[in-house]
Amino acid sequence: MSGEMLWQLVKWTQRMVSKVSSYDGDDAAEGGGGTEEEGERTCLAESGGVEAGGGAEEEGERTCLAEAIDSLLDVKPELNTAWAESVRQILLSTDLSSPIPSTSNGRSSRSSSCWHTTSSWRENHHQHHDKVVAGLEGELLVLKTALGVSNSHRRRILNRVLDLKGNIRVFCRVRPLLSNERNARVGHLITPGMDIVKIPSARKDFQFDKVFLPSSLQDDVFLEVEPIIRSALDGHNVCIFAYGQTGTGKTFTMEGNKDQPGVVPRTLQRLFDEAYVDTSVSYTFSLSMLEVYKGSLRDLLVCQQPARCTDPASKCLSIQMASDGYIDVDNLTEMPIMDAKEASKLYQRGSQSRSTSCTNANETSSRSHCLLRITITCTYVLESHKFATTSKLWLVDLGGSERLSKTNAQGLTLEEGKAINVSLSALGDVISALQRKQPHVPYRNSKLTQLLRDSLGEQSKTLMLVHVSPKEMDIKETVCSLSFASRARGTHIGHEISQEGKTQRAAAIAELYRLMSIYDDDCRSLRESIKTIESLIEERKASLFQTVQGSISDQLGSSNDPALAHELSTYLTPTSKTTCADTLVDALNMVPRFMGQTASSRHKQRTSSKEIIGLISSSPNERSVKNGGLKRARNSKSENLNSPEITSGVTESNVQSAMLLGGSEVLEQKPLSIVSVVTNEIGLEPVASEDLKSVDNLSQGENLQLQLNTAEETGSVTKGVVVVDTEEKPRTPGNWSKRQRPERMEKSGSLSPTIGRTCRGRRKVIVQECRRKAAVECSVTVMKPFVY
Ligand SMILES: Nc1ncnc2c1ncn2[C@@H]1O[C@H](COP(=O)(O)OP(=O)(O)OP(=O)(O)O)[C@@H](O)[C@H]1O
C-alpha cells in the first residue's frame, strides 16, 4: 500500500474518531464540569462545532475505528510496534481536526476569557501534537539508523567484490570499422565470452577483465563501469582512464554524442540519481576540469584568453601535496554542482576549451590529457555517530598514443605527440609499480602521475579502458596498446589466475552480489518507510498550522480587544521561522590575499580541525580513513560529527554578524545582477532569477552578507551557493584594490561567504555550513558595509 493510500486511511479514521469524540464532548458539556477541559468543550459547543448524536450509531463508529486501526497495522506488517504506537497517537489526536471555535454563532459575544480557554485548548493540542510528532520522529531516527547500517553492509560487500575483481582493472574496447574504412582488413580475433584478443599476425594473445566487441554499445560499457562509480560514492578515490592510439574511440567512450552518451554524462547522472535516492547520506559534489598539455596544467573552466586587456591572465596551476598525501591543485576552478544537467554543461564547456587539432589519424585529435575531477563529500550517520568522507572521481580521456614516425608529425604536433607519449609511459610505470607492489612508485616522473598520486594506489580503484583499432594496418599500434594494458593489468608478472581459480572467484563474486541485492532491497524498503513517515510528519505539522492559523485569523478579524489582537497576531507568526543568527555567514573570518592560504595550507587547516575518525574498523570507509588521507573524515567545530546532531555553522562571530545586521536591516541595495541561487542539497529547487534582487557592484571594503530565508526547518546541514553574474556591469580595474577584489577573498574561513574564482565573467559565492532551514527557497540580500 502506498504512503498516500495509507494517509487517506488515517484521515478517514480521523473523521470517524472526530465524530466519536464529538459525542463525548457533548456528554461532557451536558455534565458542565468546572475543569478547563470542560470549559473548552463548552466553548466548542457554544461555537456550534459539536454535533449531536449517540446510542447505537456511536457504538458502530467505535467498532469501525478499532477495525480501521487493525487494518492499518495489517497493511504495514513490517513496521514495528513503535510505528503502530505513532499511528495510534495520530488517531487519538484527531480532535484537532474537529472544528475549533468558528466565526459563526456567538462570535461577537465571545469574551477574552473565552479566548483564554481556547488558548489552553490550543496548548493542550500542541502538547498532544508534539507528542505525536516526537513519536514519529523517534521512529524516523530508528529507520534512518537501520538504513545507515544496511548501507554500510552494502558498501562493505561492494568493496569486497571490487577487491576480488582487482583494484586495477583493464577493459579493452575494439572500435568498429568506420564508414570510410569499409574495405580495410581486420587484424584481430576475439573469442566471444573469453575476454581474449588474439593478434594472429603477431602471434600474441591478450587477456583482459572484459573485452567489448566492435558491436558493443555505450550501455554495455557503462554497465561494467557502474560498480566502480558507486565505489566513489562510498568514499574511495577512483580513476577511470581511456587509453589508446589516436582515433580509436577514447573520446567516443568517455564523452559519446547526443544519441550515444558516454561514460562521463552517464556517470554524472548516476551520481545524482544515487544521491537523490539515498536519503541516509548527504552528498555534495563539485567539479573541476583541467588538461595536461605539453607537461603543464591548464584549467579548462576558465577562459584561457582574457576577453579584455584589463582582465587578469589565467592563474598558474600548481600541484600541492598535504602532509597526509592529499593532492590539491592551487588556483584550479572548482564548481559546486547541483544536478547532472548543470554538470554536463560544465563538462561540455571544458571539452570545448581542450586542445585539439587535425592529424593524419583523426580530424579532431586530442593533443592533451583531459581530466575531469568530481569531488564527492558524503555525510552519514552510523550507530549514532556522524561521519564524513571526501573522495575524488577522476574521468580521464588520455591523449592518443602514436608512433611519431608513422604520423609524420612535425613542429607543434610532434612536440605534443612526444609530451603525450612521455606522460603515458610514466603512467604505465606507476601502474606497473603498483601492480608489483614495489616500495618506490615513480609518481614524480610526469605532471599526470603527480596529479593522480592520491587516486592511484592501494586504497583507490583504477579502471583502464584500452581502445584499439580493428584495422590490420594499425596492428603495430594495437600490439603496443595491448602490451601497455597487459602491463597495467599485471598479467606479465603472473597475476593471471588459473581457470579453476577464476571459477571459484566468479562463484564468490556471484554470492556477494546475491548478498548485496538483499541489502539493496532492505535499503529500498527502509527508504520507502522513511518517506512515508516523513510525509506523515509534514502533513501533521501542516494540518496543525493550517487549522490553528485559520481559526486564529477568524478570531483576529472579529476581535475589538487590542490586547487579544496582539496575542493572536503573535501567534500567527510561526515560531519555527528562520532567525538571522541561523542563517548568517561570517564575514569576520575574511583575510586579505597576502594572508590567504595555498591549497596545501588550506588543506592543512581543513584537516587540523577535522579529526580522522576510525571508530569502526570493519566499515570500508572508516578503514580507509584510518589508512591515510584519501578519505578525510570531518569533525570540525562547526560540524561536530561525533555528536548525534550536526550543529549549525553558527559561531560567536556569526551571532555577532546577525546582531549587527539586525535581522532585516538592509543598508544599501545595488545592482550586481545575481543570476541564480542554488543549494547543494539534492532535490531543492533553485530560486528563479527573476525573484532575485539586484545589487550594485560592491565597492571597496565591502563584503557580501547573505541572508537566506526559509519557512521550514529540517535541522540538517547544507551549503548554499549564489552565482553572481557581473557581465552586465564589468568591474573596472581601479575599482578594487588588489587585496579587496572579491576573487581575492576566496580563501576566507570556512563559515564565510567565499567568492569563487572569476569564470567567464561570473563569480560564485559559496555559503558554507548554513542550516538547511536557511537554504530552502532562499532570497538574497546584499548588505553593507561590513568592514573587516
Ligand atoms: N565504438 C564506436 N562506435 C562508433 N563510432 C566510433 C566508436 N569509437 C570511435 N568511433 C568514431 O571514431 C572516430 C574517432 O573517435 P575518437 O575521436 O573518439 O577517437 P580518440 O581515440 O578520442 O582520438 P584522439 O586520441 O585523436 O582524440 C569518431 O568519429 C568516433 O565517432
The ligand as an ORCA input file, in Angstrom:
! r2SCAN-3c Opt
* xyz 0 1
  N      32.502      2.386    -30.678
  C      32.338      3.274    -31.655
  N      31.219      3.276    -32.370
  C      31.027      4.172    -33.364
  N      31.932      5.118    -33.712
  C      33.078      5.176    -33.020
  C      33.339      4.257    -31.968
  N      34.544      4.538    -31.479
  C      35.004      5.590    -32.175
  N      34.131      5.967    -33.101
  C      34.308      7.066    -34.042
  O      35.691      7.101    -34.392
  C      36.137      8.440    -34.554
  C      37.348      8.706    -33.674
  O      36.969      8.546    -32.360
  P      37.512      9.475    -31.167
  O      37.632     10.884    -31.587
  O      36.676      9.170    -30.000
  O      38.967      8.877    -31.024
  P      40.052      9.250    -29.944
  O      40.679      7.973    -29.531
  O      39.479     10.076    -28.890
  O      41.082     10.079    -30.804
  P      42.197     11.117    -30.302
  O      43.124     10.418    -29.427
  O      42.851     11.564    -31.547
  O      41.452     12.213    -29.625
  C      34.968      9.325    -34.198
  O      34.347      9.732    -35.388
  C      34.044      8.418    -33.435
  O      32.693      8.781    -33.592
*
